[in-house]
Amino acid sequence: MNPKYAKRTSMVCATVLALTTILAGCGDTKTDTKQAADTGAAKNDGPLKITIMANLSTPEVPSDRLEKILEEKTNSQIEFQWVPDGSYDEKFQAAFATGSLPQAAYLKNQSSFVLLRDAIKNGQFWEIGPYLKDYPNLSKLNPDVLKNTAVEGKIYSLYQERPIARQGIIYRKDWADKLGLAEPKTTDDIYNMLKKFKEADLAGGGKTLGIADRNDLIYGSFKTLSSYFGTPNGWGVVDGKLVPDFTTKGYMDTMKFIKKLRDEGLINQDFPVTSKTDQQNMMYTSKAGMYVGSMQDVLTIQDKTSKNNKDAQYDVLNQITSPSNAKPTTWGIPGYGTLVVFPKSAVKTEKELKQILAFFDKFYNPDVANLLKYGVEGSHYTLKDGKVQPGEDEKLKEKEQKPYLTVALADTTNILPSLYTLKAQEKAVNLSNDAVKFALQDPTVPLDSKTYNEKGARLQDTIKDATYKFMLGNIDEAGFQAAIKKWQDDGGAKIIEEYNASYKASGGK
């Protein structure tokens, strides 16, 4: 084990075990707030000392090269507690349970945030919304994204910027050109293209597939195709009330569409158990002509396919309509990746909180934002015509720069543009940016349902299983409706009730 990694991991564990009495002191929110106000005017001498817990997505803890530069640019002394990604949620919950979280703690994803909502409502984390207006960068954060992070209408976290809608279609343009097929505009066009790909058998040997898919109803083909059929994103509003997506016509139309593809051999028959690696390999080896997922994947798919077939050419698109959905729609994420929260067990005063927020405000300054995203110019990237060209030393980047992508907050704000070597990749970025105009948001993201928090993931498995069974032909519409009834009886009806109550309390917006 890397000695630095061992040192820092043991530091996290020691902190978790040692500070076991702090949590008990977090319960009195009024007392905490009063103490904060009483000491808020104290003078800050020297660099800010701050501890940060973040998930580590690389094999080893990074060298301190970027850390030292970051400290210099933010006038701080930083102690990073890097925790391996695979065990991050467990370590976070252990540190939280013993009151030993650091001053700034990153939440791995939206699911991690949901698990923390009760503690946030109980006053164990600082509400930061009222302070954001006082900082040049934090005051400009997207209000719609902030709303998606809200708990009972209040803001408790900073968010990491993420493109709202990256999903779309990647297809073999050279195949389409050879067959005289135009870019698909509708779901019928998609079906026709897949059918023509198979009939022409451009892969040879009678094994050509129209589309390659995998065992993921969200980031595979299903959810994106479903948005083209007018299915809401997770939940939708029907007659003024929230309903789950799987109860809508669009969801059923999508299942029927994919079942048709499977019945006609236009999709890999075993897609419910196919991994992403195997799915992409079908593209790399020219066995399939279409891939539905993140349009950003086009660069990797193009590069790896070209090694097997130098004439292969891909294109991307994301504006598709259907007979039941006349305007293009796509599903979007809430606009954030990880979130940063500030535990009252570690941040004792209002003054300290303000200093920490000032520290994170600098994460949006151009020099810091680009440092955290790209690293150091001349080492991790070079500039060509004012655009970033990543360096080729992947080992160096993994050792020094890539881990800091986890803690970066800016992804578009004050970020240098990238130099694209592939037109389809640049098109993918532009399409993603344009998709903000028609991306569907999940209206339940800022809402709360106790039953969903407790049972939602398990109940969703009932729908997931039924969805696959329908597409495989193992159940019919009646069988799928029976699965919905089971979901409702096992707690789903309560989830609908609770979300609608929360929706109504928020003003129905």
C-alpha positions as CSV (number, residue, x, y, z in Angstrom):
1,M,0.0,0.0,0.0
2,N,1.2,3.5,-0.8
3,P,2.5,4.9,2.6
4,K,0.8,8.2,2.1
5,Y,-2.5,6.4,1.4
6,A,-2.0,4.3,4.5
7,K,-1.2,7.3,6.6
8,R,-4.3,9.2,5.5
9,T,-6.6,6.2,5.7
10,S,-5.5,5.5,9.2
11,M,-6.0,9.2,10.0
12,V,-9.7,8.9,8.9
13,C,-10.2,5.8,10.9
14,A,-8.5,7.2,14.0
15,T,-10.6,10.3,13.7
16,V,-13.8,8.2,13.5
17,L,-12.9,6.2,16.6
18,A,-11.6,9.1,18.7
19,L,-14.2,11.8,18.5
20,T,-17.2,9.7,19.7
21,T,-18.8,12.4,21.9
22,I,-19.2,15.2,19.4
23,L,-22.5,14.0,17.9
24,A,-24.3,14.5,21.2
25,G,-23.5,18.1,21.2
26,C,-25.0,18.7,17.7
27,G,-28.7,18.4,18.7
28,D,-29.4,21.9,20.0
29,T,-29.6,24.0,16.8
30,K,-30.6,27.2,18.6
31,T,-27.6,27.0,21.0
32,D,-25.3,26.3,18.1
33,T,-26.6,29.3,16.1
34,K,-26.3,31.6,19.1
35,Q,-22.8,30.5,19.8
36,A,-22.0,31.1,16.1
37,A,-23.3,34.6,16.2
38,D,-21.5,35.4,19.4
39,T,-18.1,34.5,18.0
40,G,-18.7,35.5,14.4
41,A,-16.7,38.7,14.6
42,A,-13.4,37.1,15.7
43,K,-10.4,38.0,13.6
44,N,-8.9,35.4,11.3
45,D,-5.1,35.4,11.5
46,G,-3.0,33.7,8.8
47,P,-4.0,31.0,6.3
48,L,-7.3,29.2,6.8
49,K,-6.8,25.7,8.2
50,I,-9.4,23.4,6.7
51,T,-10.1,19.6,6.7
52,I,-11.8,18.1,3.7
53,M,-13.2,14.5,3.2
54,A,-13.5,13.4,-0.4
55,N,-13.9,10.2,-2.3
56,L,-10.9,8.8,-4.2
57,S,-11.6,7.5,-7.6
58,T,-8.0,6.5,-8.5
59,P,-6.0,3.6,-7.1
60,E,-3.7,5.8,-4.9
61,V,-3.9,9.1,-3.1
62,P,-2.5,11.9,-5.3
63,S,0.8,13.5,-4.7
64,D,0.6,16.9,-3.0
65,R,1.7,18.9,-6.0
66,L,-1.7,20.3,-6.8
67,E,-2.6,20.5,-3.1
68,K,0.3,23.0,-2.6
69,I,-0.7,25.1,-5.5
70,L,-4.3,25.1,-4.3
71,E,-3.2,26.2,-0.8
72,E,-1.2,29.0,-2.3
73,K,-4.1,30.3,-4.5
74,T,-6.7,30.0,-1.7
75,N,-4.4,31.1,1.2
76,S,-5.1,28.0,3.2
77,Q,-3.6,24.9,4.8
78,I,-5.6,21.9,3.6
79,E,-5.8,18.4,5.2
80,F,-7.4,16.1,2.6
81,Q,-8.9,12.9,4.0
82,W,-9.1,10.7,0.8
83,V,-11.3,7.7,1.2
84,P,-11.5,5.0,-1.6
85,D,-14.6,5.4,-3.7
86,G,-15.9,1.9,-3.0
87,S,-16.1,2.3,0.7
88,Y,-16.8,6.1,0.8
89,D,-20.5,6.0,1.9
90,E,-19.7,3.5,4.7
91,K,-16.8,5.7,6.0
92,F,-18.9,8.8,5.7
93,Q,-21.8,7.3,7.7
94,A,-19.3,6.0,10.3
95,A,-17.7,9.4,10.7
96,F,-21.1,11.1,10.9
97,A,-22.4,8.7,13.5
98,T,-19.5,9.5,15.8
99,G,-19.5,13.2,15.1
100,S,-16.1,13.2,13.5
101,L,-16.7,14.5,10.0
102,P,-14.3,17.2,8.9
103,Q,-15.3,20.8,8.2
104,A,-16.2,20.1,4.6
105,A,-17.5,16.7,3.6
106,Y,-18.3,15.7,0.1
107,L,-21.3,13.5,-0.6
108,K,-20.6,11.0,-3.3
109,N,-23.9,11.3,-5.2
110,Q,-27.6,12.1,-5.0
111,S,-28.4,8.8,-3.2
112,S,-25.9,9.7,-0.4
113,F,-27.6,13.1,-0.1
114,V,-31.1,11.4,0.4
115,L,-29.7,9.3,3.2
116,L,-28.6,12.5,5.0
117,R,-31.8,14.5,4.7
118,D,-33.2,13.6,8.1
119,A,-29.9,14.7,9.8
120,I,-30.0,17.9,7.8
121,K,-33.6,18.6,8.9
122,N,-32.5,17.9,12.5
123,G,-30.0,20.8,12.3
124,Q,-26.8,18.9,12.3
125,F,-25.5,20.7,9.2
126,W,-25.2,24.4,8.5
127,E,-27.8,26.1,6.3
128,I,-25.7,28.1,3.9
129,G,-28.3,29.6,1.6
130,P,-28.5,33.0,3.4
131,Y,-24.8,33.5,3.0
132,L,-24.3,32.8,-0.7
133,K,-25.2,36.3,-1.8
134,D,-22.1,37.6,0.0
135,Y,-19.6,35.9,-2.3
136,P,-18.8,36.9,-5.9
137,N,-19.0,33.4,-7.3
138,L,-21.3,31.6,-5.0
139,S,-23.9,34.3,-5.5
140,K,-24.1,33.3,-9.2
141,L,-24.8,29.7,-8.6
142,N,-27.7,28.3,-10.8
143,P,-30.9,28.8,-8.7
144,D,-32.6,25.9,-10.4
145,V,-29.8,23.5,-9.5
146,L,-29.7,25.0,-5.9
147,K,-33.4,24.2,-5.7
148,N,-32.7,20.6,-6.6
149,T,-30.3,20.4,-3.6
150,A,-32.8,22.0,-1.2
151,V,-34.1,20.3,1.9
152,E,-37.5,21.8,2.9
153,G,-36.7,24.7,0.7
154,K,-33.4,25.6,2.4
155,I,-29.9,25.3,1.0
156,Y,-27.3,23.3,2.9
157,S,-24.7,22.3,0.3
158,L,-22.5,23.5,-2.5
159,Y,-22.8,21.5,-5.7
160,Q,-20.4,20.3,-8.3
161,E,-21.5,21.5,-11.7
162,R,-22.6,18.8,-14.2
163,P,-24.0,19.0,-17.7
164,I,-27.8,18.6,-17.3
165,A,-28.4,16.4,-20.4
166,R,-25.6,14.3,-22.0
167,Q,-27.7,11.4,-23.2
168,G,-28.3,10.8,-26.8
169,I,-27.6,8.5,-29.8
170,I,-24.3,7.5,-31.3
171,Y,-24.6,5.8,-34.7
172,R,-22.4,4.5,-37.6
173,K,-22.7,7.4,-40.0
174,D,-20.6,5.5,-42.6
175,W,-23.2,2.7,-42.5
176,A,-26.1,5.2,-42.8
177,D,-24.4,7.0,-45.7
178,K,-23.8,3.7,-47.5
179,L,-27.5,2.8,-47.2
180,G,-28.6,6.3,-48.1
181,L,-30.2,6.9,-44.6
182,A,-30.6,10.4,-43.2
183,E,-30.0,11.3,-39.6
184,P,-33.0,10.0,-37.6
185,K,-35.6,12.6,-36.5
186,T,-38.2,10.3,-35.0
187,T,-38.5,7.0,-33.2
188,D,-39.8,5.5,-36.5
189,D,-36.6,6.7,-38.2
190,I,-34.6,5.0,-35.5
191,Y,-36.4,1.7,-36.0
192,N,-36.0,2.0,-39.8
193,M,-32.3,2.6,-39.5
194,L,-31.8,-0.4,-37.2
195,K,-33.8,-2.6,-39.5
196,K,-31.8,-1.5,-42.6
197,F,-28.5,-2.0,-40.7
198,K,-29.5,-5.6,-40.0
199,E,-30.9,-6.4,-43.4
200,A,-27.7,-5.0,-45.1
201,D,-25.6,-7.2,-42.7
202,L,-22.8,-4.7,-42.8
203,A,-20.9,-6.6,-40.1
204,G,-21.1,-9.8,-42.2
205,G,-21.9,-13.4,-41.4
206,G,-25.5,-12.6,-40.7
207,K,-24.6,-11.4,-37.2
208,T,-25.2,-7.6,-37.6
209,L,-27.2,-5.9,-34.8
210,G,-28.9,-2.6,-35.2
211,I,-28.3,-1.5,-31.6
212,A,-26.2,-2.7,-28.7
213,D,-27.6,-2.3,-25.2
214,R,-26.8,-3.3,-21.6
215,N,-28.3,-4.2,-18.2
216,D,-29.0,-0.6,-17.1
217,L,-32.5,0.9,-17.4
218,I,-31.1,4.4,-16.7
219,Y,-27.8,4.9,-18.4
220,G,-28.4,2.2,-21.1
221,S,-30.9,2.7,-23.9
222,F,-34.2,2.5,-22.0
223,K,-34.5,5.8,-20.2
224,T,-33.3,7.9,-23.1
225,L,-35.5,6.2,-25.6
226,S,-38.3,6.5,-23.1
227,S,-37.9,10.3,-23.0
228,Y,-38.5,10.3,-26.8
229,F,-41.8,8.7,-26.2
230,G,-42.8,11.4,-23.7
231,T,-42.2,9.5,-20.5
232,P,-41.5,11.8,-17.6
233,N,-38.1,11.8,-15.8
234,G,-38.7,9.5,-12.8
235,W,-41.9,11.2,-11.9
236,G,-44.3,13.5,-13.8
237,V,-47.3,15.7,-13.1
238,V,-50.7,14.4,-14.4
239,D,-53.8,16.4,-13.6
240,G,-51.9,18.4,-11.0
241,K,-50.6,15.3,-9.1
242,L,-47.2,13.5,-9.2
243,V,-47.2,10.0,-10.7
244,P,-44.3,7.6,-11.2
245,D,-43.0,7.3,-14.7
246,F,-43.8,3.6,-15.1
247,T,-47.6,4.3,-14.8
248,T,-47.5,6.4,-17.9
249,K,-48.3,5.6,-21.6
250,G,-44.8,6.6,-22.7
251,Y,-43.2,4.0,-20.5
252,M,-45.4,1.3,-21.9
253,D,-44.7,2.5,-25.5
254,T,-41.0,2.3,-24.8
255,M,-41.2,-1.3,-23.5
256,K,-43.2,-2.3,-26.6
257,F,-40.6,-0.6,-28.8
258,I,-37.7,-2.4,-27.3
259,K,-39.6,-5.7,-27.3
260,K,-40.2,-5.2,-31.0
261,L,-36.5,-4.7,-31.5
262,R,-35.7,-7.9,-29.7
263,D,-38.4,-9.9,-31.4
264,E,-37.0,-8.9,-34.8
265,G,-33.3,-9.4,-33.8
266,L,-32.4,-5.8,-34.0
267,I,-30.9,-5.7,-30.5
268,N,-28.7,-8.1,-28.6
269,Q,-31.0,-10.8,-27.2
270,D,-29.3,-10.9,-23.8
271,F,-29.2,-7.1,-23.2
272,P,-30.7,-7.5,-19.7
273,V,-27.5,-9.2,-18.6
274,T,-25.0,-7.5,-20.9
275,S,-22.3,-5.4,-19.3
276,K,-21.3,-1.9,-20.5
277,T,-17.9,-3.3,-21.5
278,D,-19.5,-6.0,-23.7
279,Q,-22.0,-3.4,-25.1
280,Q,-19.2,-1.1,-26.1
281,N,-17.1,-4.0,-27.5
282,M,-20.0,-4.7,-30.0
283,M,-19.5,-1.2,-31.3
284,Y,-15.7,-1.4,-31.3
285,T,-15.9,-4.6,-33.4
286,S,-18.5,-3.2,-35.8
287,K,-21.2,-5.8,-34.7
288,A,-23.7,-3.1,-34.0
289,G,-24.5,0.3,-35.6
290,M,-26.1,2.2,-32.8
291,Y,-25.4,3.0,-29.1
292,V,-27.7,5.0,-26.8
293,G,-26.0,6.6,-23.8
294,S,-23.8,9.5,-23.0
295,M,-22.9,11.3,-26.3
296,Q,-19.5,12.0,-24.8
297,D,-18.6,8.4,-25.3
298,V,-18.3,9.0,-29.0
299,L,-14.6,9.8,-28.7
300,T,-13.7,6.5,-27.1
301,I,-16.0,4.6,-29.3
302,Q,-14.6,6.2,-32.5
303,D,-10.9,5.7,-31.4
304,K,-11.4,2.0,-30.5
305,T,-13.5,1.2,-33.5
306,S,-11.0,2.9,-35.8
307,K,-8.3,0.5,-34.6
308,N,-10.4,-2.4,-36.1
309,N,-11.9,-0.5,-39.0
310,K,-10.2,2.6,-40.2
311,D,-13.2,3.6,-42.4
312,A,-15.6,3.6,-39.4
313,Q,-17.3,7.0,-38.8
314,Y,-19.7,8.0,-36.0
315,D,-22.2,10.8,-35.5
316,V,-24.4,11.9,-32.6
317,L,-27.9,13.2,-32.1
318,N,-30.4,13.9,-29.3
319,Q,-33.5,15.6,-30.7
320,I,-36.0,12.9,-31.4
321,T,-39.8,13.0,-31.6
322,S,-42.4,10.2,-31.6
323,P,-46.1,9.9,-32.5
324,S,-47.0,10.6,-28.9
325,N,-44.4,13.3,-28.3
326,A,-44.3,16.0,-31.0
327,K,-41.5,18.1,-29.5
328,P,-38.0,16.8,-28.7
329,T,-37.4,15.9,-25.0
330,T,-34.7,14.2,-23.1
331,W,-34.1,13.4,-19.5
332,G,-31.8,15.5,-17.4
333,I,-29.9,15.1,-14.2
334,P,-30.4,17.6,-11.4
335,G,-27.4,19.6,-12.6
336,Y,-25.0,18.5,-9.9
337,G,-22.5,15.7,-9.2
338,T,-21.2,15.6,-5.7
339,L,-22.3,17.9,-2.9
340,V,-20.4,19.5,-0.1
341,V,-21.9,19.8,3.4
342,F,-20.6,21.5,6.5
343,P,-21.2,19.6,9.8
344,K,-21.8,21.6,12.9
345,S,-19.8,19.1,14.8
346,A,-16.7,20.4,13.0
347,V,-17.6,23.9,12.0
348,K,-18.3,25.6,15.3
349,T,-19.1,29.2,14.5
350,E,-20.7,31.4,11.9
351,K,-17.4,33.1,11.4
352,E,-15.7,29.8,10.6
353,L,-18.4,28.9,8.2
354,K,-18.0,32.2,6.4
355,Q,-14.3,31.6,6.1
356,I,-14.9,28.2,4.6
357,L,-17.4,29.5,2.1
358,A,-14.9,32.2,1.1
359,F,-12.4,29.3,0.5
360,F,-14.8,27.4,-1.7
361,D,-15.9,30.6,-3.5
362,K,-12.3,30.7,-4.9
363,F,-12.9,27.3,-6.5
364,Y,-14.8,29.2,-9.3
365,N,-11.9,31.7,-9.9
366,P,-10.4,30.9,-13.3
367,D,-7.0,29.9,-12.0
368,V,-8.4,27.5,-9.4
369,A,-11.2,26.1,-11.5
370,N,-8.8,25.2,-14.3
371,L,-6.2,23.9,-11.9
372,L,-8.7,21.4,-10.4
373,K,-10.1,20.3,-13.8
374,Y,-7.0,20.2,-16.0
375,G,-4.0,20.3,-13.7
376,V,-0.9,22.3,-14.4
377,E,-0.2,23.8,-17.8
378,G,2.9,22.2,-19.4
379,S,2.6,19.1,-17.3
380,H,-0.9,17.8,-17.5
381,Y,-2.1,19.8,-20.6
382,T,-1.0,22.4,-23.1
383,L,-2.8,25.3,-24.7
384,K,-3.4,25.5,-28.4
385,D,-5.2,28.5,-29.7
386,G,-6.5,29.1,-26.2
387,K,-7.9,25.6,-25.9
388,V,-6.9,22.8,-23.6
389,Q,-5.1,19.8,-25.2
390,P,-4.7,17.1,-22.5
391,G,-1.2,15.6,-22.0
392,E,-0.5,12.1,-23.1
393,D,1.2,10.9,-19.9
394,E,-1.8,9.2,-18.3
395,K,0.2,7.9,-15.4
396,L,1.3,11.4,-14.4
397,K,-2.3,12.7,-14.7
398,E,-3.6,9.8,-12.6
399,K,-0.9,10.4,-9.9
400,E,-1.2,14.2,-9.7
401,Q,-4.4,15.6,-11.4
402,K,-7.3,13.2,-11.9
403,P,-8.1,12.7,-8.2
404,Y,-8.9,16.4,-7.9
405,L,-11.7,16.1,-10.4
406,T,-13.7,14.8,-7.3
407,V,-13.2,18.0,-5.4
408,A,-13.6,20.5,-8.3
409,L,-16.8,22.4,-8.2
410,A,-16.6,24.3,-11.5
411,D,-17.2,22.3,-14.7
412,T,-18.3,25.1,-17.0
413,T,-17.9,28.3,-15.0
414,N,-14.6,30.1,-15.9
415,I,-13.3,26.9,-17.5
416,L,-11.0,27.0,-20.5
417,P,-12.5,25.3,-23.6
418,S,-11.2,21.9,-24.7
419,L,-9.6,21.3,-28.0
420,Y,-11.6,18.7,-29.8
421,T,-9.8,16.4,-32.3
422,L,-13.1,14.8,-33.4
423,K,-16.0,16.8,-34.8
424,A,-18.6,14.4,-33.4
425,Q,-17.2,15.0,-29.9
426,E,-17.5,18.7,-30.3
427,K,-21.0,18.2,-31.6
428,A,-21.9,16.1,-28.6
429,V,-20.9,18.9,-26.3
430,N,-22.9,21.5,-28.2
431,L,-25.9,19.2,-28.3
432,S,-25.6,18.7,-24.5
433,N,-25.5,22.4,-24.0
434,D,-28.6,23.0,-26.2
435,A,-30.5,20.2,-24.5
436,V,-30.8,22.3,-21.4
437,K,-33.8,24.0,-23.2
438,F,-35.8,20.8,-23.5
439,A,-34.4,18.5,-20.8
440,L,-37.0,17.0,-18.4
441,Q,-36.2,17.3,-14.7
442,D,-37.4,14.9,-11.9
443,P,-39.8,17.0,-9.8
444,T,-39.3,14.8,-6.7
445,V,-35.6,15.6,-6.4
446,P,-36.1,18.4,-3.9
447,L,-39.1,16.7,-2.2
448,D,-39.1,14.2,0.6
449,S,-40.8,10.9,1.2
450,K,-39.9,8.9,4.3
451,T,-41.2,5.7,2.8
452,Y,-39.1,6.2,-0.4
453,N,-36.0,6.8,1.7
454,E,-36.7,3.5,3.5
455,K,-38.1,1.3,0.8
456,G,-37.7,3.1,-2.5
457,A,-34.7,1.2,-3.9
458,R,-36.1,-2.2,-3.0
459,L,-39.6,-1.4,-4.4
460,Q,-38.0,-0.2,-7.6
461,D,-36.6,-3.7,-8.1
462,T,-40.2,-4.9,-8.6
463,I,-40.7,-2.5,-11.5
464,K,-37.2,-3.2,-12.9
465,D,-37.8,-6.9,-13.0
466,A,-41.3,-6.5,-14.6
467,T,-39.9,-4.1,-17.2
468,Y,-37.3,-6.6,-18.3
469,K,-39.9,-9.5,-18.3
470,F,-42.2,-7.5,-20.5
471,M,-39.5,-6.7,-23.0
472,L,-38.4,-10.3,-23.0
473,G,-42.0,-11.4,-23.6
474,N,-42.4,-13.2,-20.3
475,I,-45.3,-11.1,-19.2
476,D,-48.0,-9.1,-21.0
477,E,-49.6,-5.7,-20.1
478,A,-51.8,-7.4,-17.5
479,G,-48.7,-8.9,-15.9
480,F,-47.0,-5.5,-15.8
481,Q,-50.1,-3.9,-14.2
482,A,-49.9,-6.6,-11.6
483,A,-46.3,-5.6,-10.8
484,I,-47.5,-2.0,-10.4
485,K,-50.2,-3.1,-8.0
486,K,-47.6,-5.0,-6.0
487,W,-45.4,-1.9,-5.9
488,Q,-48.3,0.1,-4.6
489,D,-49.4,-2.4,-2.0
490,D,-45.8,-2.8,-0.7
491,G,-45.4,0.9,0.0
492,G,-45.6,2.6,-3.4
493,A,-49.0,4.1,-2.6
494,K,-47.5,5.7,0.5
495,I,-44.6,7.1,-1.5
496,I,-47.1,8.7,-4.0
497,E,-49.0,10.2,-1.0
498,E,-45.9,11.6,0.7
499,Y,-44.4,13.0,-2.5
500,N,-47.7,14.7,-3.3
501,A,-48.0,16.2,0.2
502,S,-44.4,17.5,-0.1
503,Y,-45.2,18.8,-3.6
504,K,-48.2,20.6,-2.4
505,A,-46.4,22.1,0.6
506,S,-43.7,23.4,-1.8
507,G,-46.3,25.2,-3.8
508,G,-46.6,22.6,-6.5
509,K,-43.6,23.7,-8.4
